[in-house]
């Protein structure tokens, strides 16, 4: 019960104003991969980044992007574990003139069409130990940064989560 109370408290906590925040996505990606590596190894999941060596800053606080990507990596490793075989979860990144796009693709169990429709709804979960707040928090944080989060999933094949964030304004001299 205490864990759920902490999740609810965190869900409603104010965050840094998106206009004031910027982070280096690759720094966050490296931190998240280091944090999630033990969990992934325990679940026989290969967790990796495959993308350019440089990405421009994104307009979101680093702690918020860390929370988003860590939650997605945990979800991916759990989905792969449920598949009952070794698997992969791959983070990718790409930049356009106005946005930074990050994606996490896994080859886990995927989602049913119903689960995909409900994904991100607060308190909706398919796991007995889940609170149903992790993905809802991801949607909220990405939305506050004027970004988008989209999920594609095929039951039995895996899931891809794409995050599109505005590029941070270039800092002046």
C-alpha positions in Angstrom: 0.0 0.0 0.0 2.9 2.4 0.8 4.4 1.8 -2.6 1.1 2.7 -4.3 0.8 5.8 -2.1 4.3 6.9 -3.2 3.4 6.3 -6.9 0.2 8.5 -6.5 2.2 11.2 -4.7 4.9 11.2 -7.5 2.2 11.2 -10.2 0.8 14.5 -8.9 4.1 16.2 -8.1 4.8 19.4 -10.0 7.7 19.2 -12.5 10.0 21.7 -14.0 8.4 24.0 -16.5 9.2 22.5 -20.0 10.3 25.9 -21.3 13.0 26.0 -18.7 14.3 22.4 -19.1 16.7 20.9 -21.6 18.7 17.7 -21.5 21.2 15.8 -23.6 19.3 12.6 -24.7 22.4 10.5 -25.1 23.6 11.2 -21.6 20.2 10.2 -20.3 20.1 7.1 -22.5 23.5 6.0 -21.2 22.4 6.5 -17.6 19.2 4.5 -18.1 21.0 1.6 -19.8 23.4 1.5 -16.9 20.6 1.5 -14.4 18.5 -1.1 -16.2 21.4 -3.4 -17.2 21.2 -5.7 -14.1 17.5 -6.2 -14.4 17.8 -6.9 -18.1 20.6 -9.4 -17.5 18.6 -11.2 -14.8 15.7 -11.5 -17.3 17.9 -12.6 -20.2 17.3 -9.4 -22.2 19.9 -7.6 -24.3 19.3 -3.9 -23.8 21.1 -1.6 -26.2 21.2 1.8 -27.9 21.5 1.8 -31.7 21.7 5.3 -33.1 23.8 8.3 -33.9 26.7 9.3 -31.6 25.2 12.8 -31.3 21.7 14.1 -30.7 20.7 17.7 -30.1 19.3 18.7 -26.7 15.6 17.9 -26.1 13.2 20.3 -24.3 12.5 18.2 -21.2 14.2 17.9 -17.9 16.8 15.2 -17.7 15.3 13.6 -14.6 11.9 13.4 -16.4 13.4 11.8 -19.5 15.3 9.4 -17.2 12.0 8.5 -15.5 10.3 7.9 -18.9 13.0 5.8 -20.5 13.7 3.8 -17.3 10.0 2.9 -17.0 9.8 1.9 -20.7 13.0 -0.3 -20.3 11.5 -2.0 -17.2 8.2 -2.6 -19.1 10.2 -4.0 -22.1 12.2 -6.4 -19.9 9.1 -7.6 -18.2 7.4 -8.2 -21.5 10.4 -10.2 -22.8 10.5 -12.2 -19.6 6.8 -13.1 -20.1 7.7 -14.4 -23.6 9.8 -17.1 -21.9 12.8 -16.7 -24.1 15.9 -14.4 -24.4 15.1 -11.2 -26.1 16.1 -7.7 -27.1 15.1 -4.2 -26.3 16.7 -1.5 -28.4 16.6 2.3 -27.9 17.1 4.4 -31.0 17.3 8.1 -31.6 17.0 10.5 -34.5 16.9 14.2 -34.9 14.9 16.4 -37.3 15.1 20.2 -37.6 12.5 20.7 -34.8 12.4 17.4 -32.8 14.3 14.7 -31.2 12.7 11.3 -31.6 13.5 8.3 -29.3 12.1 4.9 -29.6 12.2 1.7 -27.6 11.4 -1.5 -29.5 11.2 -4.9 -27.8 10.5 -8.5 -28.9 8.4 -9.4 -25.9 4.8 -10.7 -25.7 3.3 -7.6 -27.2 -0.2 -6.3 -26.2 -3.7 -7.3 -27.0 -5.7 -4.7 -28.9 -7.7 -4.0 -25.7 -4.5 -3.5 -23.7 -3.1 -1.3 -26.4 -6.2 0.9 -26.3 -6.1 1.2 -22.5 -2.3 1.6 -22.2 -1.5 4.8 -20.3 -4.8 5.0 -18.6 -4.1 5.7 -14.9 -4.5 2.5 -12.7 -4.9 0.2 -15.8 -2.4 -2.6 -15.7 -2.0 -6.1 -17.0 0.4 -7.1 -14.2 -0.7 -8.3 -10.8 2.2 -6.3 -9.2 1.7 -3.2 -11.3 0.1 0.1 -10.2 -1.0 1.3 -13.7 0.8 4.6 -13.1 4.1 4.2 -14.9 3.0 4.5 -18.5 0.4 7.2 -17.5 3.3 9.2 -15.9 5.3 8.8 -19.2 2.4 10.2 -21.2 2.0 13.1 -18.8 5.7 14.0 -18.8 6.0 13.8 -22.5 2.8 15.8 -23.0 4.0 18.6 -20.6 7.1 18.9 -22.7 4.9 19.4 -25.8 5.9 16.0 -27.1 4.0 12.9 -28.2 4.2 9.3 -27.1 2.9 6.6 -29.4 2.7 2.9 -29.0 2.5 0.2 -31.6 2.2 -3.4 -30.5 1.5 -6.8 -32.0 0.5 -9.5 -29.6 3.1 -12.2 -29.7 5.7 -10.1 -31.5 6.6 -7.1 -29.4 6.0 -3.4 -28.8 7.5 -0.2 -30.1 7.2 3.1 -28.1 8.1 6.3 -29.9 8.7 9.6 -28.1 8.9 12.8 -30.1 10.2 15.8 -28.1 10.8 19.4 -29.3 14.5 20.3 -29.6 15.7 22.7 -27.0 16.4 26.3 -28.1 20.0 27.0 -28.8 21.6 28.8 -26.0 23.1 32.2 -26.8 26.6 33.5 -26.2 
